[in-house]
Amino acid sequence: MNRVSTMASEATKQKVSPTWSGPDLARRRAWPEAFAAAEEVLRADPQHLGALEVRAQAMLGLGQFEELFVELRTLVRMNPHEPAYEIWRASALQSMGKVSEAISALARGYSRTKDKSLKRKIVIELELLAEFVQGPTKDQLLAEIGLMGSDGKRQNRVSPNHLS
């Protein structure tokens, strides 16, 4: 974290109430309340990462997908290695019926994490989504994410290759 970021973070701590309930509201899936709490924090600090993340989760929960995609672009610029953003994007795309795009988003999320538990969860979700894609596109997507070998046969669900 550079000095400017550190200073901004300190200023944010002073502006944001220590009892900010946004993350708790998001965990409880109280989407309208989480959205409102995030908006309140963002009025004081428009770059507050936690509030932007809570607002994005609320947008997903409320089905505000187009707004979510705009928010995710901001979040990725601020924190480019966070896999959750691609997972949220995939969830929205799946809800919109855009399964192939959801698979690509999950694959990006997979590539951004070193957490083996999260990788396993993503692989399982990828396999489930791949079942909805038919024909050569399915094989191409599975190969792209490492779930199909060069011989055209499905690989084990979570092999050591997937977790590196």
C-alpha positions as semicolon CSV with decimal commas, in nm:
position;residue;x (nm);y (nm);z (nm)
1;M;0,000;0,000;0,000
2;N;0,149;0,338;-0,095
3;R;0,145;0,648;0,126
4;V;-0,151;0,804;-0,054
5;S;-0,354;0,484;-0,013
6;T;-0,257;0,466;0,353
7;M;-0,364;0,825;0,408
8;A;-0,692;0,765;0,226
9;S;-0,752;0,458;0,436
10;E;-0,689;0,653;0,758
11;A;-0,922;0,931;0,643
12;T;-1,186;0,673;0,561
13;K;-1,160;0,524;0,909
14;Q;-1,236;0,868;1,050
15;K;-1,536;0,919;0,820
16;V;-1,691;0,571;0,849
17;S;-1,865;0,477;1,168
18;P;-1,692;0,186;1,345
19;T;-2,035;0,027;1,371
20;W;-2,085;0,022;0,994
21;S;-2,325;-0,264;0,930
22;G;-2,277;-0,313;0,555
23;P;-2,075;-0,636;0,562
24;D;-2,306;-0,791;0,822
25;L;-2,613;-0,695;0,620
26;A;-2,457;-0,850;0,308
27;R;-2,378;-1,172;0,497
28;R;-2,743;-1,184;0,605
29;R;-2,853;-1,112;0,246
30;A;-3,047;-0,806;0,354
31;W;-2,984;-0,652;0,013
32;P;-3,182;-0,325;0,030
33;E;-3,035;-0,244;0,371
34;A;-2,683;-0,342;0,264
35;F;-2,716;-0,124;-0,045
36;A;-2,833;0,174;0,164
37;A;-2,551;0,125;0,417
38;A;-2,293;0,113;0,137
39;E;-2,437;0,425;-0,024
40;E;-2,406;0,612;0,306
41;V;-2,038;0,522;0,338
42;L;-1,971;0,603;-0,027
43;R;-2,114;0,954;0,017
44;A;-1,832;1,018;0,265
45;D;-1,567;0,824;0,071
46;P;-1,647;0,731;-0,292
47;Q;-1,341;0,501;-0,310
48;H;-1,415;0,295;0,002
49;L;-1,336;-0,057;-0,120
50;G;-1,546;-0,238;0,139
51;A;-1,851;-0,024;0,068
52;L;-1,809;-0,073;-0,307
53;E;-1,791;-0,449;-0,251
54;V;-2,102;-0,450;-0,031
55;R;-2,289;-0,238;-0,286
56;A;-2,185;-0,479;-0,563
57;Q;-2,308;-0,778;-0,362
58;A;-2,636;-0,595;-0,298
59;M;-2,672;-0,518;-0,669
60;L;-2,624;-0,887;-0,744
61;G;-2,878;-0,985;-0,478
62;L;-3,127;-0,728;-0,607
63;G;-3,084;-0,837;-0,969
64;Q;-2,936;-0,503;-1,079
65;F;-2,696;-0,671;-1,319
66;E;-2,612;-0,386;-1,556
67;E;-2,525;-0,161;-1,261
68;L;-2,326;-0,449;-1,111
69;F;-2,112;-0,483;-1,425
70;V;-2,022;-0,113;-1,406
71;E;-1,938;-0,148;-1,036
72;L;-1,724;-0,455;-1,104
73;R;-1,514;-0,264;-1,357
74;T;-1,434;-0,012;-1,083
75;L;-1,358;-0,286;-0,831
76;V;-1,128;-0,473;-1,071
77;R;-0,935;-0,151;-1,138
78;M;-0,894;-0,099;-0,763
79;N;-0,819;-0,461;-0,669
80;P;-0,734;-0,659;-0,985
81;H;-0,647;-0,989;-0,819
82;E;-0,970;-1,042;-0,624
83;P;-1,143;-1,359;-0,751
84;A;-1,478;-1,273;-0,590
85;Y;-1,546;-1,008;-0,853
86;E;-1,541;-1,263;-1,134
87;I;-1,752;-1,501;-0,926
88;W;-2,013;-1,228;-0,877
89;R;-1,997;-1,149;-1,250
90;A;-2,049;-1,518;-1,328
91;S;-2,349;-1,536;-1,099
92;A;-2,512;-1,240;-1,271
93;L;-2,434;-1,376;-1,617
94;Q;-2,576;-1,715;-1,523
95;S;-2,894;-1,547;-1,397
96;M;-2,918;-1,370;-1,732
97;G;-2,889;-1,704;-1,915
98;K;-2,540;-1,627;-2,046
99;V;-2,384;-1,956;-1,940
100;S;-2,078;-1,950;-2,168
101;E;-1,989;-1,601;-2,047
102;A;-2,045;-1,712;-1,687
103;I;-1,804;-2,000;-1,740
104;S;-1,540;-1,761;-1,876
105;A;-1,586;-1,532;-1,574
106;L;-1,549;-1,826;-1,335
107;A;-1,235;-1,936;-1,518
108;R;-1,090;-1,586;-1,465
109;G;-1,182;-1,605;-1,096
110;Y;-1,014;-1,946;-1,078
111;S;-0,695;-1,805;-1,225
112;R;-0,691;-1,521;-0,970
113;T;-0,691;-1,732;-0,656
114;K;-0,436;-1,948;-0,483
115;D;-0,693;-2,066;-0,226
116;K;-0,732;-2,441;-0,293
117;S;-1,072;-2,457;-0,125
118;L;-1,204;-2,176;-0,346
119;K;-1,048;-2,339;-0,652
120;R;-1,236;-2,663;-0,572
121;K;-1,564;-2,474;-0,538
122;I;-1,506;-2,293;-0,867
123;V;-1,421;-2,618;-1,048
124;I;-1,742;-2,780;-0,922
125;E;-1,946;-2,478;-1,034
126;L;-1,767;-2,478;-1,372
127;E;-1,849;-2,844;-1,425
128;L;-2,213;-2,786;-1,336
129;L;-2,241;-2,491;-1,572
130;A;-2,064;-2,680;-1,850
131;E;-2,350;-2,932;-1,844
132;F;-2,577;-2,660;-1,986
133;V;-2,350;-2,597;-2,285
134;Q;-2,381;-2,845;-2,570
135;G;-2,166;-2,939;-2,867
136;P;-1,812;-2,832;-2,950
137;T;-1,850;-2,517;-2,743
138;K;-1,876;-2,730;-2,429
139;D;-1,558;-2,925;-2,511
140;Q;-1,375;-2,603;-2,596
141;L;-1,481;-2,441;-2,266
142;L;-1,385;-2,747;-2,063
143;A;-1,045;-2,763;-2,232
144;E;-0,995;-2,391;-2,175
145;I;-1,045;-2,430;-1,800
146;G;-0,845;-2,751;-1,779
147;L;-1,132;-2,995;-1,722
148;M;-1,077;-3,183;-2,048
149;G;-0,754;-3,338;-2,157
150;S;-0,599;-3,307;-2,499
151;D;-0,735;-3,656;-2,572
152;G;-1,092;-3,519;-2,549
153;K;-1,171;-3,712;-2,230
154;R;-1,305;-3,549;-1,914
155;Q;-1,044;-3,520;-1,642
156;N;-1,108;-3,589;-1,277
157;R;-1,313;-3,326;-1,104
158;V;-1,031;-3,172;-0,898
159;S;-0,692;-3,301;-0,995
160;P;-0,363;-3,161;-0,867
161;N;-0,325;-2,986;-1,206
162;H;-0,630;-2,773;-1,128
163;L;-0,499;-2,663;-0,793
164;S;-0,163;-2,527;-0,895
